[in-house]
Amino acid sequence: AINASGQAIQADADAEATCRVLGICTNVDGSDIYVQQVGNITGLSGLTAGQRLFASTTAGGLTSTAPSGTGDVVFQVGYATSTSAMVLAPMFIMEIG
């Protein structure tokens, strides 16, 4: 996600201001952060093929259950293609009022 200062932060679905998902960090090299915006991501674990993956209310996390609390943001990050891979396709769904 990107904060109001234009810095990369871990997305947090607790509020729209912290859930502007641009992609997933795939590498950190010193002060450089590499963010993948679309495509396949491998090397993950604990996924179930076919599950939709959402930004979590825990900063930097993914969840297969869409957030549902007042003020939460439902932001689909992608789909699991196996137990260890996903297709990254960020899509804002809604903010829960």
DSSP file with accessible surface (Angstrom, degrees, kcal/mol):
  #  RESIDUE AA STRUCTURE BP1 BP2  ACC     N-H-->O    O-->H-N    N-H-->O    O-->H-N    TCO  KAPPA ALPHA  PHI   PSI    X-CA   Y-CA   Z-CA
    1    1 A A              0   0   16      0, 0.0     8,-2.6     0, 0.0     2,-0.4   0.000 360.0 360.0 360.0 164.5    0.0    0.0    0.0
    2    2 A I  B     -A    8   0A  51     18,-0.7     6,-0.2     6,-0.2    18,-0.2  -0.974 360.0-146.9-119.6 130.4    1.0    3.6   -0.3
    3    3 A N    >   -     0   0   36      4,-2.5     3,-2.2    -2,-0.4    15,-0.1  -0.265  38.7 -87.7 -88.4-178.6    0.5    6.1    2.6
    4    4 A A  T 3  S+     0   0  100      1,-0.3    -1,-0.1     2,-0.1    14,-0.0   0.722 128.0  55.9 -63.8 -19.8   -0.4    9.8    2.3
    5    5 A S  T 3  S-     0   0   98      2,-0.1    -1,-0.3     0, 0.0     3,-0.1   0.383 119.7-108.4 -91.4   2.0    3.3   10.6    2.2
    6    6 A G  S <  S+     0   0   53     -3,-2.2     2,-0.3     1,-0.3    -2,-0.1   0.620  73.9 138.4  81.4  14.4    3.8    8.3   -0.8
    7    7 A Q        -     0   0  119      1,-0.0    -4,-2.5     0, 0.0     2,-0.3  -0.680  59.1-110.7 -93.8 147.4    5.8    5.7    1.1
    8    8 A A  B     +A    2   0A  52     -2,-0.3     2,-0.3    -6,-0.2    -6,-0.2  -0.570  45.8 169.7 -73.8 131.3    5.3    2.0    0.7
    9    9 A I        -     0   0   56     -8,-2.6     2,-0.4    -2,-0.3    51,-0.1  -0.911  43.1 -87.9-134.3 165.2    3.6    0.4    3.8
   10   10 A Q        -     0   0  133     -2,-0.3    49,-0.1     1,-0.1    51,-0.1  -0.634  52.8-113.2 -73.6 129.2    2.1   -2.9    4.7
   11   11 A A        -     0   0   19     -2,-0.4    49,-2.9    48,-0.1    50,-0.4  -0.340  32.9-171.3 -64.6 144.7   -1.6   -2.9    3.7
   12   12 A D    >   -     0   0   36      6,-2.8     3,-1.1     3,-0.2     6,-0.3  -0.961  18.4-151.6-141.4 117.5   -4.1   -3.1    6.5
   13   13 A A  T 3  S+     0   0    0     43,-2.9    60,-2.7    -2,-0.4    44,-0.2   0.357  76.8  95.4 -76.2   9.4   -7.8   -3.5    5.7
   14   14 A D  T 3  S+     0   0   79     42,-0.3     2,-0.3    58,-0.2    -1,-0.3   0.708  97.9   8.7 -70.9 -19.5   -8.9   -1.7    8.9
   15   15 A A  S X  S-     0   0   38     -3,-1.1     3,-1.2     1,-0.1     4,-0.3  -0.986  70.1-118.3-159.2 151.7   -9.2    1.6    6.9
   16   16 A E  G >  S+     0   0   74     -2,-0.3     3,-1.5     1,-0.3    -1,-0.1   0.877 111.4  62.4 -60.3 -36.3   -9.2    2.9    3.3
   17   17 A A  G 3  S+     0   0   52      1,-0.3    -1,-0.3     2,-0.1     3,-0.2   0.755 111.3  37.6 -64.1 -22.7   -6.2    5.1    4.1
   18   18 A T  G <  S+     0   0   47     -3,-1.2    -6,-2.8    -6,-0.3    -1,-0.3   0.266 108.2  65.7-111.1  11.3   -4.0    2.0    4.9
   19   19 A C    <   +     0   0    3     -3,-1.5     2,-1.5    -4,-0.3    -1,-0.2  -0.139  51.9 129.4-128.4  40.4   -5.4   -0.3    2.2
   20   20 A R        -     0   0   97     -3,-0.2   -18,-0.7   -18,-0.2     2,-0.2  -0.602  46.9-163.5 -90.9  74.0   -4.4    1.2   -1.1
   21   21 A V        +     0   0   16     -2,-1.5     3,-0.1   -20,-0.2    71,-0.1  -0.415  27.0 165.9 -69.1 127.6   -2.9   -2.0   -2.4
   22   22 A L        -     0   0   76      1,-0.4     2,-0.3    -2,-0.2    -1,-0.2   0.573  62.6 -64.2-108.9 -23.9   -0.6   -1.7   -5.4
   23   23 A G        -     0   0   14     66,-0.1     2,-0.4     2,-0.0    -1,-0.4  -0.982  62.5 -59.9 166.7-160.0    0.9   -5.2   -5.2
   24   24 A I  E     -B   36   0B  41     12,-2.2    12,-2.8    -2,-0.3     2,-0.3  -0.964  44.3-115.8-122.5 134.3    3.1   -7.5   -3.1
   25   25 A C  E     +B   35   0B  67     -2,-0.4    10,-0.3    10,-0.2     3,-0.1  -0.508  34.8 173.3 -66.6 123.8    6.6   -6.8   -2.0
   26   26 A T  E     +     0   0B  73      8,-2.7     2,-0.3     1,-0.3    -1,-0.2   0.556  62.2   9.9-109.8 -12.2    8.8   -9.5   -3.6
   27   27 A N  E     -B   34   0B  85      7,-1.2     7,-3.0     2,-0.0     2,-0.4  -0.957  51.6-156.5-166.2 144.1   12.3   -8.2   -2.6
   28   28 A V  E     +B   33   0B  90     -2,-0.3     2,-0.5     5,-0.2     5,-0.2  -0.998  12.2 180.0-125.1 126.6   14.0   -5.7   -0.4
   29   29 A D  E >   -B   32   0B  95      3,-2.8     3,-2.2    -2,-0.4     2,-0.4  -0.874  63.9 -61.4-128.3  93.6   17.5   -4.6   -1.3
   30   30 A G  T 3  S-     0   0   71     -2,-0.5    -1,-0.0     1,-0.3     0, 0.0  -0.497 121.3 -15.1  66.5-119.2   18.8   -2.1    1.2
   31   31 A S  T 3  S+     0   0  115     -2,-0.4     2,-0.4    -3,-0.1    -1,-0.3   0.424 118.2  99.5 -96.1   1.6   16.4    0.9    1.0
   32   32 A D  E <   -B   29   0B  88     -3,-2.2    -3,-2.8     2,-0.0     2,-0.5  -0.761  55.2-163.1 -91.9 132.9   14.9   -0.3   -2.3
   33   33 A I  E     -B   28   0B  88     -2,-0.4     2,-0.5    -5,-0.2    -5,-0.2  -0.962   6.1-151.7-115.8 129.0   11.6   -2.2   -2.2
   34   34 A Y  E     -B   27   0B 106     -7,-3.0    -8,-2.7    -2,-0.5    -7,-1.2  -0.897  12.9-169.4-104.7 123.4   10.4   -4.2   -5.2
   35   35 A V  E     -B   25   0B  68     -2,-0.5     2,-0.5   -10,-0.3   -10,-0.2  -0.957  12.6-149.7-118.1 124.0    6.7   -4.5   -5.6
   36   36 A Q  E     -B   24   0B  58    -12,-2.8   -12,-2.2    -2,-0.5     3,-0.1  -0.798  11.1-172.9 -89.7 129.7    5.0   -6.9   -8.1
   37   37 A Q        +     0   0  118     -2,-0.5     2,-0.3     1,-0.2    -1,-0.1   0.751  62.8   2.5 -98.2 -28.7    1.7   -5.5   -9.3
   38   38 A V  S    S+     0   0  102     51,-0.1    -1,-0.2     2,-0.1     2,-0.2  -0.965  91.7  51.3-148.8 164.5    0.3   -8.4  -11.4
   39   39 A G  E    S-C   88   0C  29     49,-1.6    49,-4.0    -2,-0.3     2,-0.3  -0.572  84.7 -22.1 108.3-166.8    1.1  -12.0  -12.3
   40   40 A N  E     -C   87   0C 115     47,-0.2     2,-0.4    -2,-0.2    47,-0.2  -0.625  46.3-168.2 -88.2 139.1    2.1  -15.2  -10.6
   41   41 A I  E     -C   86   0C  16     45,-2.7    45,-2.4    -2,-0.3     2,-0.2  -0.998  10.7-178.0-126.4 128.5    3.7  -15.3   -7.1
   42   42 A T  E     +C   85   0C 111     -2,-0.4    43,-0.2    43,-0.2     3,-0.1  -0.629  51.3  63.6-117.0 175.5    5.2  -18.5   -5.8
   43   43 A G  S    S+     0   0   73     41,-0.6    42,-0.2     1,-0.2    -1,-0.1   0.640  72.4 126.6  84.4  15.5    6.9  -19.6   -2.6
   44   44 A L        -     0   0   54     40,-2.3     2,-0.3    -3,-0.2    -1,-0.2  -0.348  42.3-152.1 -91.8 178.8    3.8  -19.1   -0.4
   45   45 A S        +     0   0  104     -2,-0.1    39,-0.1    -3,-0.1    38,-0.0  -0.986  60.5  34.8-150.3 159.4    2.3  -21.6    1.9
   46   46 A G  S    S+     0   0   76     -2,-0.3     2,-0.2     1,-0.2    38,-0.1   0.612  77.4 136.0  77.4  13.6   -1.0  -22.6    3.5
   47   47 A L        -     0   0   22     36,-2.0     2,-0.5    -3,-0.0    -1,-0.2  -0.488  47.4-139.9 -90.3 164.6   -3.2  -21.7    0.5
   48   48 A T    >   -     0   0   81     -2,-0.2     3,-2.3    34,-0.0    32,-0.3  -0.994  31.6-109.4-123.8 122.6   -6.1  -23.6   -1.0
   49   49 A A  T 3  S+     0   0   62     -2,-0.5    32,-0.2     1,-0.3     3,-0.1  -0.203 103.0  22.8 -52.0 134.6   -6.4  -23.6   -4.8
   50   50 A G  T 3  S+     0   0   61     30,-3.1    -1,-0.3     1,-0.3     2,-0.1   0.191  89.0 132.8  93.9 -15.5   -9.3  -21.5   -6.0
   51   51 A Q    <   -     0   0   59     -3,-2.3    29,-2.8    28,-0.1    -1,-0.3  -0.440  56.4-127.7 -69.5 140.9   -9.6  -19.3   -2.9
   52   52 A R  E     -D   79   0C 127     12,-0.2     2,-0.4    27,-0.2    27,-0.2  -0.676  24.7-144.7 -79.5 144.0   -9.9  -15.6   -3.3
   53   53 A L  E     -D   78   0C   4     25,-3.2    24,-3.0    -2,-0.3    25,-1.6  -0.949  16.9-171.4-118.1 133.0   -7.3  -13.8   -1.2
   54   54 A F  E     -DE  76  63C   6      9,-3.4     9,-2.2    -2,-0.4    22,-0.2  -0.830  34.6 -93.1-119.4 156.1   -8.0  -10.4    0.5
   55   55 A A  E     - E   0  62C   3     20,-2.5    20,-0.3    -2,-0.3     7,-0.2  -0.468  51.4-130.9 -62.4 138.6   -6.0   -7.8    2.3
   56   56 A S        -     0   0   15      5,-2.1   -43,-2.9     2,-0.3   -42,-0.3  -0.484  14.0-121.2 -91.9 163.4   -6.2   -8.7    6.0
   57   57 A T  S    S+     0   0   54    -45,-0.2     2,-0.6   -44,-0.2   -43,-0.1   0.448 100.9  82.2 -81.5   0.7   -7.0   -6.5    9.0
   58   58 A T  S >  S-     0   0   99    -45,-0.0     3,-2.4   -47,-0.0    -2,-0.3  -0.942 102.8-103.9-100.7 119.9   -3.5   -7.6   10.2
   59   59 A A  T 3  S+     0   0   43     -2,-0.6   -47,-0.2     1,-0.3   -48,-0.1  -0.157 101.5   7.3 -50.1 127.4   -0.9   -5.3    8.4
   60   60 A G  T 3  S+     0   0   46    -49,-2.9    -1,-0.3     1,-0.3     2,-0.2   0.389 104.5 123.1  83.8  -1.2    0.8   -7.1    5.6
   61   61 A G    <   -     0   0   26     -3,-2.4    -5,-2.1   -50,-0.4     2,-0.3  -0.483  50.0-145.9 -96.5 161.0   -1.4  -10.2    5.8
   62   62 A L  E     -E   55   0C  70     -7,-0.2     2,-0.3    -2,-0.2    -7,-0.2  -0.921  17.2-175.1-116.7 150.2   -3.6  -12.1    3.4
   63   63 A T  E     -E   54   0C  41     -9,-2.2    -9,-3.4    -2,-0.3    -2,-0.0  -0.990  31.0-143.7-143.6 150.5   -6.8  -13.8    4.3
   64   64 A S  S    S+     0   0   53     -2,-0.3     2,-0.5   -11,-0.2   -12,-0.2   0.501  88.5  76.1 -89.5  -4.1   -9.3  -16.0    2.4
   65   65 A T  S    S-     0   0   97    -11,-0.1   -11,-0.1    -3,-0.0     3,-0.1  -0.932  87.5-124.1-109.1 121.7  -12.1  -14.4    4.4
   66   66 A A        -     0   0   34     -2,-0.5     8,-0.1     1,-0.1   -10,-0.1  -0.378  33.8-104.0 -62.4 136.3  -13.2  -10.9    3.4
   67   67 A P        -     0   0   16      0, 0.0    -1,-0.1     0, 0.0   -12,-0.0  -0.298  39.0-179.7 -57.3 148.0  -13.0   -8.4    6.3
   68   68 A S        +     0   0  101     -3,-0.1     2,-0.1     2,-0.1     3,-0.1   0.339  34.8 114.2-137.0   5.6  -16.5   -7.6    7.6
   69   69 A G  S >  S-     0   0   29      1,-0.1     3,-2.2     4,-0.1    27,-0.2  -0.427  78.8 -84.1 -81.1 157.8  -16.1   -5.0   10.4
   70   70 A T  T 3  S+     0   0  122      1,-0.3    27,-0.2    -2,-0.1    -1,-0.1  -0.375 118.8  15.6 -59.1 129.3  -17.4   -1.5   10.3
   71   71 A G  T 3  S+     0   0   24     25,-2.8    -1,-0.3     1,-0.3   -55,-0.2   0.284  96.3 132.3  88.1 -11.7  -14.8    0.7    8.5
   72   72 A D    <   -     0   0   20     -3,-2.2    24,-3.2   -57,-0.1     2,-0.4  -0.335  51.6-132.9 -69.7 157.3  -13.0   -2.3    7.1
   73   73 A V  E     - F   0  95C   0    -60,-2.7     2,-0.8    22,-0.2    22,-0.2  -0.932   3.7-145.5-112.9 132.2  -12.0   -2.4    3.4
   74   74 A V  E     + F   0  94C   9     20,-3.6    19,-2.6    -2,-0.4    20,-1.6  -0.891  30.5 165.9 -97.2 108.4  -12.7   -5.4    1.2
   75   75 A F  E     - F   0  92C  17     -2,-0.8   -20,-2.5   -20,-0.3     2,-0.5  -0.955  27.1-147.5-129.1 107.4   -9.7   -5.5   -1.2
   76   76 A Q  E     -DF  54  91C   1     15,-2.2    15,-2.7    -2,-0.5   -22,-0.3  -0.654  13.7-175.7 -77.2 125.6   -9.2   -8.6   -3.2
   77   77 A V  E     -     0   0C   4    -24,-3.0    12,-2.4    -2,-0.5     2,-0.3   0.790  52.7 -72.8 -92.1 -32.8   -5.5   -9.2   -3.8
   78   78 A G  E     -DF  53  88C   0    -25,-1.6   -25,-3.2    10,-0.3     2,-0.4  -0.978  51.1 -68.2 169.9-157.2   -5.8  -12.2   -6.0
   79   79 A Y  E     -DF  52  87C 100      8,-1.9     8,-2.9    -2,-0.3     2,-0.3  -0.981  34.8-120.0-131.8 140.2   -6.5  -16.0   -6.2
   80   80 A A  E     - F   0  86C   3    -29,-2.8   -30,-3.1    -2,-0.4     6,-0.3  -0.618  22.8-177.1 -76.2 132.9   -4.7  -19.0   -4.9
   81   81 A T  S    S-     0   0   72      4,-2.3     2,-0.3    -2,-0.3     5,-0.2   0.542  70.5 -12.9-104.8 -13.6   -3.7  -21.4   -7.8
   82   82 A S  S    S-     0   0   40      3,-1.4     3,-0.4   -34,-0.1    -1,-0.2  -0.907  89.1 -75.0-163.1-171.5   -2.2  -24.0   -5.5
   83   83 A T  S    S+     0   0   96     -2,-0.3   -36,-2.0     1,-0.2     3,-0.0   0.684 131.5  27.9 -72.0 -13.4   -1.1  -24.5   -1.9
   84   84 A S  S    S+     0   0   51    -38,-0.1   -40,-2.3   -39,-0.1   -41,-0.6   0.267 114.6  58.6-133.3  12.7    2.0  -22.4   -2.6
   85   85 A A  E     -C   42   0C  12     -3,-0.4    -4,-2.3   -43,-0.2    -3,-1.4  -0.977  49.8-175.7-145.0 156.7    1.2  -20.0   -5.4
   86   86 A M  E     -CF  41  80C   1    -45,-2.4   -45,-2.7    -2,-0.3     2,-0.6  -0.968  28.0-121.7-145.5 159.5   -1.3  -17.2   -6.3
   87   87 A V  E     -CF  40  79C  48     -8,-2.9    -8,-1.9    -2,-0.3     2,-0.6  -0.937  30.9-139.6-100.4 123.0   -2.2  -14.9   -9.2
   88   88 A L  E     +CF  39  78C   2    -49,-4.0   -49,-1.6    -2,-0.6   -10,-0.3  -0.758  40.6 148.5 -87.1 118.7   -1.9  -11.3   -8.1
   89   89 A A  E     -     0   0C  40    -12,-2.4   -51,-0.1    -2,-0.6   -66,-0.1  -0.555  33.7-151.4-149.8  74.6   -4.7   -9.2   -9.5
   90   90 A P  E     +     0   0C  40      0, 0.0     2,-0.3     0, 0.0   -13,-0.2  -0.232  22.0 169.1 -58.3 136.3   -5.5   -6.4   -7.0
   91   91 A M  E     - F   0  76C  87    -15,-2.7   -15,-2.2   -13,-0.0     2,-0.3  -0.887  30.6-135.5-153.3 118.0   -9.1   -5.1   -7.0
   92   92 A F  E     + F   0  75C 107     -2,-0.3   -17,-0.2   -17,-0.2     3,-0.1  -0.545  24.5 175.5 -69.0 132.7  -10.9   -2.8   -4.6
   93   93 A I  E     -     0   0C  67    -19,-2.6     2,-0.3     1,-0.3   -18,-0.2   0.816  50.2 -52.6-103.9 -59.7  -14.3   -4.2   -3.7
   94   94 A M  E     - F   0  74C  99    -20,-1.6   -20,-3.6     2,-0.0     2,-0.5  -0.979  35.3-114.0-172.1 162.7  -15.8   -1.8   -1.1
   95   95 A E  E     - F   0  73C 102     -2,-0.3     2,-0.5   -22,-0.2   -22,-0.2  -0.941  37.0-127.6-106.4 132.2  -15.4    0.0    2.2
   96   96 A I              0   0   39    -24,-3.2   -25,-2.8    -2,-0.5   -24,-0.0  -0.693 360.0 360.0 -85.1 121.9  -17.9   -1.3    4.9
   97   97 A G              0   0   97     -2,-0.5    -1,-0.2   -27,-0.2   -27,-0.1   0.534 360.0 360.0 -94.2 360.0  -19.8    1.6    6.5
